Amino acid sequence: MRSPAFMFRVIISVTASSASAQPLLGDIAQGHALARTVCAECHRVERGQAASNLSPAPAFQAIADDPSTTAMSLRVLLRTPHRNMPNLMLSESDTDDIIGYIVSLK
């Protein structure tokens, strides 16, 4: 059984090579607001937010700090179903905004 962190690293590694020079996507402020309402139940989406004891989901800052994190790898991650993450039905615009926010944390 693989951990969610392992799966995240695999997905990131597969997509990182072709996406290293992508510009930021979406509206960062809107992505931050959306992350607080949609993602914060499982992820720490900002500094100072208490970690959930029930969720192994990585903090957004940890995701952003991973050298292999790119806009494309995040898009793949958000579109690929995997254990422990709900099947989010985000619009393309909402996806771009959340990706923009995470990438802005680098």
Secondary structure, 3 states (H helix, E strand, C coil): CCCHHHHHHHHHHHHHCCCCCCCCCCCHHHHHHHHHHHCCCCCCCCCCCCCCCCCCCCCHHHHHHCCCCCHHHHHHHHHCCCCCCCCCCCCHHHHHHHHHHHHHCC
